[in-house]
Amino acid sequence: DIEALVRDYESTVVRAENEMEVEKLEQQRLNRERLRDRRAKRQALLKKRSEAEDELRDAEHELAGAEATILEKQAFELLATTSERAELELETVLAGEMENTSVVASLEHATNLQVAGVLMGGGPDAEQESGKYLRQLEEVQVRVEAELGRHNAGQLAVVTRLNGKELDNLRAAHQREREKISTNYRQRKEVASRKLAVVDEEICEELQASSHASMTARMDMLMQQEISRARIPRATGQSGEGNIHEQLQAGP
């Protein structure tokens, strides 16, 4: 009969509404869990980014400190080596000058002995002979000094060339040392930079996913509201809708 149909219809409507309410509550629970998980993931990403920033900052400081330390050490080494090489060149010059002085003094002494012997021997040609020895001494001194000068200049050139080569080798060794240290620390810095970039990419992906999830949740809520408004009223006398008996009996 009609009343049985009405009761069956109302029962069906109630069950459907209850099921929809259960689904709604379950969906709300799932949304809360997803929101909690996303918040936890976001906090983890922020912590991960902070750690990556600290690592990059430490790598930059270590690189700057290592470069400053090696430059200071190498500057002292270069200064000490340059000073030693300059002292060696000075010693070479002084040794040459001493050798020149010694040779010239020996020549003068030998000539003076010869002149003294001639003068002591007397004779009409003694003064002329002594003058000849003195002129010979001057000529020999000029030749000897020129030869010693070339010899000393050659020695100084050799010392200077060796010093320059040693300094060049030291500078090259310093350059290799700086490059090695720089490479090691720069590799650490590059690794830290890549790690930070990866974290930033993960954060961007999470923000996009979170935005999409929020939009989906909003659409679900709107759909639930529309479904709630579209529910068929039960035979409980809701305002503006009439009794279900009347609606059924008023059919064609």
Backbone torsions as a table, in degrees:
resi	resn	phi	psi	omega
1	ASP	NA	178.3	-175.3
2	ILE	-65.9	-42.7	-178.8
3	GLU	-61.6	-38.5	178.3
4	ALA	-65.2	-41.0	177.8
5	LEU	-62.9	-39.9	179.6
6	VAL	-63.7	-46.7	-179.7
7	ARG	-62.0	-41.3	179.1
8	ASP	-64.5	-39.2	179.8
9	TYR	-66.0	-45.8	179.8
10	GLU	-63.1	-38.9	178.3
11	SER	-62.6	-41.5	178.7
12	THR	-63.4	-42.1	179.3
13	VAL	-63.0	-43.0	-179.8
14	VAL	-62.6	-45.3	179.3
15	ARG	-61.2	-42.5	-179.7
16	ALA	-63.3	-42.1	179.0
17	GLU	-65.2	-41.3	178.7
18	ASN	-63.0	-43.1	178.4
19	GLU	-62.6	-41.4	178.4
20	MET	-65.2	-37.0	178.2
21	GLU	-66.0	-40.7	177.7
22	VAL	-63.1	-44.4	178.5
23	GLU	-62.0	-38.9	179.3
24	LYS	-63.6	-45.9	178.9
25	LEU	-62.7	-40.7	179.1
26	GLU	-64.4	-41.0	178.6
27	GLN	-64.5	-39.8	177.1
28	GLN	-62.7	-40.7	178.4
29	ARG	-63.1	-44.9	178.8
30	LEU	-62.7	-39.2	178.5
31	ASN	-63.5	-40.8	178.2
32	ARG	-64.0	-41.2	178.8
33	GLU	-64.4	-43.6	178.5
34	ARG	-63.0	-40.3	178.5
35	LEU	-63.0	-42.6	178.7
36	ARG	-64.0	-42.6	178.9
37	ASP	-63.9	-40.4	-179.7
38	ARG	-67.7	-37.5	176.6
39	ARG	-63.5	-43.1	178.5
40	ALA	-63.3	-42.0	179.1
41	LYS	-64.9	-39.1	179.6
42	ARG	-65.6	-42.2	177.2
43	GLN	-62.2	-40.2	178.6
44	ALA	-64.0	-40.1	178.8
45	LEU	-66.3	-40.3	177.9
46	LEU	-64.0	-40.2	177.0
47	LYS	-64.9	-41.8	178.7
48	LYS	-62.5	-39.4	179.1
49	ARG	-67.6	-40.5	177.7
50	SER	-61.2	-41.8	178.0
51	GLU	-64.6	-39.7	178.6
52	ALA	-65.5	-38.9	177.2
53	GLU	-63.6	-43.1	178.2
54	ASP	-61.7	-41.9	179.7
55	GLU	-63.6	-42.4	178.4
56	LEU	-65.4	-41.7	179.8
57	ARG	-64.7	-41.6	177.4
58	ASP	-62.6	-41.3	179.8
59	ALA	-63.5	-39.9	178.8
60	GLU	-65.2	-43.0	179.3
61	HIS	-65.5	-41.6	179.2
62	GLU	-64.6	-39.3	177.8
63	LEU	-63.1	-46.9	179.8
64	ALA	-63.6	-41.9	179.3
65	GLY	-65.4	-41.5	-180.0
66	ALA	-65.0	-42.4	179.5
67	GLU	-64.8	-41.4	179.2
68	ALA	-65.0	-41.4	-179.2
69	THR	-64.7	-46.0	-177.5
70	ILE	-68.3	-35.4	177.7
71	LEU	-65.8	-40.6	178.4
72	GLU	-64.6	-45.5	179.8
73	LYS	-62.5	-44.4	-178.6
74	GLN	-68.0	-32.9	178.0
75	ALA	-64.2	-42.0	177.5
76	PHE	-64.9	-42.2	179.0
77	GLU	-62.0	-44.5	-179.4
78	LEU	-65.9	-40.3	178.8
79	LEU	-63.8	-44.9	179.8
80	ALA	-63.3	-44.1	179.8
81	THR	-65.2	-42.2	178.3
82	THR	-61.6	-41.2	178.5
83	SER	-63.7	-43.6	178.4
84	GLU	-62.4	-42.9	-179.7
85	ARG	-65.8	-37.9	178.3
86	ALA	-65.4	-39.7	177.1
87	GLU	-63.5	-39.6	179.0
88	LEU	-64.7	-41.9	177.4
89	GLU	-63.3	-41.1	178.7
90	LEU	-64.1	-41.9	177.4
91	GLU	-61.7	-38.8	178.2
92	THR	-63.3	-43.9	179.0
93	VAL	-63.5	-45.8	-179.1
94	LEU	-64.4	-39.8	178.7
95	ALA	-62.9	-40.7	177.3
96	GLY	-63.2	-43.1	179.1
97	GLU	-64.3	-40.1	178.3
98	MET	-64.8	-40.1	178.2
99	GLU	-64.0	-41.9	177.0
100	ASN	-59.5	-47.8	-178.9
101	THR	-61.3	-41.3	-178.5
102	SER	-65.8	-44.5	-179.5
103	VAL	-64.7	-45.8	179.8
104	VAL	-62.5	-41.0	178.7
105	ALA	-63.2	-40.0	178.5
106	SER	-64.0	-43.1	177.8
107	LEU	-61.7	-44.9	179.9
108	GLU	-63.1	-40.0	-179.8
109	HIS	-64.6	-44.8	179.7
110	ALA	-64.0	-41.4	179.7
111	THR	-65.9	-41.4	178.6
112	ASN	-61.0	-37.6	177.9
113	LEU	-65.0	-42.7	179.3
114	GLN	-63.4	-44.7	179.6
115	VAL	-62.8	-42.6	179.4
116	ALA	-62.7	-39.9	179.1
117	GLY	-64.3	-41.7	179.9
118	VAL	-64.7	-44.8	-178.5
119	LEU	-66.7	-36.7	179.8
120	MET	-70.2	-30.2	178.8
121	GLY	-70.4	-20.7	178.1
122	GLY	71.2	-161.3	-179.4
123	GLY	100.6	159.3	-177.6
124	PRO	-67.3	-24.0	-176.6
125	ASP	-99.7	8.3	-175.1
126	ALA	-61.9	-45.7	-177.6
127	GLU	-67.6	-37.9	178.7
128	GLN	-66.1	-40.8	179.1
129	GLU	-65.4	-41.7	-179.7
130	SER	-64.0	-39.3	177.3
131	GLY	-63.3	-37.4	177.7
132	LYS	-62.3	-42.8	-180.0
133	TYR	-63.8	-38.4	179.9
134	LEU	-66.9	-40.8	177.3
135	ARG	-63.9	-40.2	177.0
136	GLN	-62.4	-39.0	178.7
137	LEU	-60.6	-45.4	179.7
138	GLU	-60.6	-42.6	179.2
139	GLU	-64.0	-45.7	-180.0
140	VAL	-63.6	-41.1	179.2
141	GLN	-59.6	-43.0	179.9
142	VAL	-61.7	-46.3	-179.4
143	ARG	-65.7	-44.6	-178.6
144	VAL	-63.7	-44.7	180.0
145	GLU	-63.4	-38.7	177.8
146	ALA	-64.5	-44.2	179.6
147	GLU	-65.6	-45.6	178.0
148	LEU	-63.4	-36.0	178.0
149	GLY	-62.6	-44.3	177.1
150	ARG	-63.2	-41.6	179.9
151	HIS	-62.9	-47.0	-179.5
152	ASN	-65.6	-39.1	177.7
153	ALA	-63.6	-38.8	177.0
154	GLY	-63.9	-43.9	178.0
155	GLN	-62.2	-43.9	179.6
156	LEU	-63.8	-38.2	178.6
157	ALA	-64.1	-40.4	178.0
158	VAL	-63.1	-46.9	179.9
159	VAL	-62.0	-43.5	-180.0
160	THR	-63.1	-41.8	179.4
161	ARG	-64.2	-44.0	178.5
162	LEU	-64.3	-40.5	177.9
163	ASN	-62.3	-44.4	178.9
164	GLY	-62.0	-39.9	178.7
165	LYS	-65.4	-41.6	179.5
166	GLU	-64.6	-41.1	178.2
167	LEU	-66.1	-39.2	176.9
168	ASP	-62.5	-42.5	177.9
169	ASN	-62.9	-40.0	179.4
170	LEU	-65.1	-43.1	178.7
171	ARG	-63.7	-40.4	178.4
172	ALA	-63.9	-41.7	177.8
173	ALA	-63.6	-40.2	177.2
174	HIS	-62.3	-42.1	179.7
175	GLN	-62.3	-43.3	178.1
176	ARG	-63.6	-40.2	179.9
177	GLU	-64.5	-43.1	178.4
178	ARG	-64.1	-41.5	-179.9
179	GLU	-64.5	-39.1	179.6
180	LYS	-64.2	-48.2	179.3
181	ILE	-64.3	-44.5	-179.4
182	SER	-61.1	-41.3	-179.7
183	THR	-62.3	-45.1	-178.7
184	ASN	-61.0	-48.6	-177.0
185	TYR	-73.5	-34.6	178.3
186	ARG	-67.9	-33.0	175.6
187	GLN	-63.3	-42.0	176.8
188	ARG	-62.3	-41.0	179.6
189	LYS	-64.8	-42.0	179.6
190	GLU	-64.7	-40.0	177.7
191	VAL	-62.1	-44.4	179.2
192	ALA	-64.1	-38.7	178.9
193	SER	-65.0	-43.7	178.4
194	ARG	-64.1	-39.2	179.1
195	LYS	-62.1	-42.7	178.4
196	LEU	-64.8	-39.6	178.8
197	ALA	-63.7	-39.7	178.6
198	VAL	-63.6	-42.9	179.3
199	VAL	-63.3	-42.7	177.9
200	ASP	-61.1	-38.4	177.8
201	GLU	-65.5	-40.9	178.0
202	GLU	-63.1	-39.2	179.2
203	ILE	-64.7	-42.9	177.7
204	CYS	-60.6	-44.0	178.6
205	GLU	-62.6	-40.6	180.0
206	GLU	-66.3	-39.6	178.3
207	LEU	-64.5	-40.3	177.8
208	GLN	-64.9	-44.3	179.4
209	ALA	-64.5	-39.4	179.5
210	SER	-65.6	-39.9	177.8
211	SER	-64.2	-42.2	178.5
212	HIS	-64.0	-41.9	-179.7
213	ALA	-65.5	-39.2	178.8
214	SER	-64.0	-40.9	178.4
215	MET	-64.4	-41.4	179.0
216	THR	-63.8	-42.8	179.4
217	ALA	-63.8	-39.3	178.4
218	ARG	-63.8	-42.0	178.5
219	MET	-65.1	-39.4	177.3
220	ASP	-61.2	-41.6	-179.0
221	MET	-65.1	-42.7	178.2
222	LEU	-63.1	-39.1	178.0
223	MET	-64.3	-40.1	178.1
224	GLN	-62.6	-40.2	178.5
225	GLN	-64.5	-42.0	178.8
226	GLU	-64.2	-40.7	179.2
227	ILE	-64.1	-40.3	-179.5
228	SER	-63.4	-40.1	179.6
229	ARG	-70.5	-26.4	-176.5
230	ALA	-90.8	3.8	-178.8
231	ARG	-64.2	145.4	176.8
232	ILE	-76.1	123.7	-177.6
233	PRO	-65.0	141.9	177.9
234	ARG	-81.1	167.3	-177.2
235	ALA	-78.8	62.2	-179.4
236	THR	-121.6	12.8	176.1
237	GLY	76.2	39.7	177.7
238	GLN	-66.9	143.7	-174.5
239	SER	-65.6	138.3	174.1
240	GLY	80.4	-4.1	-175.2
241	GLU	-113.3	-22.2	-179.9
242	GLY	83.6	169.5	-179.8
243	ASN	-81.9	144.4	-178.2
244	ILE	-62.0	-34.0	176.7
245	HIS	-59.9	-45.3	-177.7
246	GLU	-65.6	-38.4	-179.5
247	GLN	-65.2	-40.8	-179.2
248	LEU	-70.4	-42.4	-177.8
249	GLN	-72.0	-20.5	-179.5
250	ALA	-85.4	12.6	-179.1
251	GLY	-71.2	176.2	-177.9
252	PRO	-63.8	NA	NA
